[in-house]
């Protein structure tokens, strides 16, 4: 039963995909949040936001099982070019 609930929660999180928040100042880095353990969504969104490439400024991963449910992974990128 717990596996089913965990799978349902994971599916709901994946449905949210990645969320981008511009950091200030304008032209500065972008913070990209994605569901825990789905860091590839963050990098896919970084490619969308920065088609000429990007540099990872900061990366935070949720390793605690309890925190994974409430705290998404976060990647901050600075676009190149």
Order of alpha helices (4+ residues) and beta strands (2+ residues): alpha-beta-beta-alpha-beta-alpha-beta
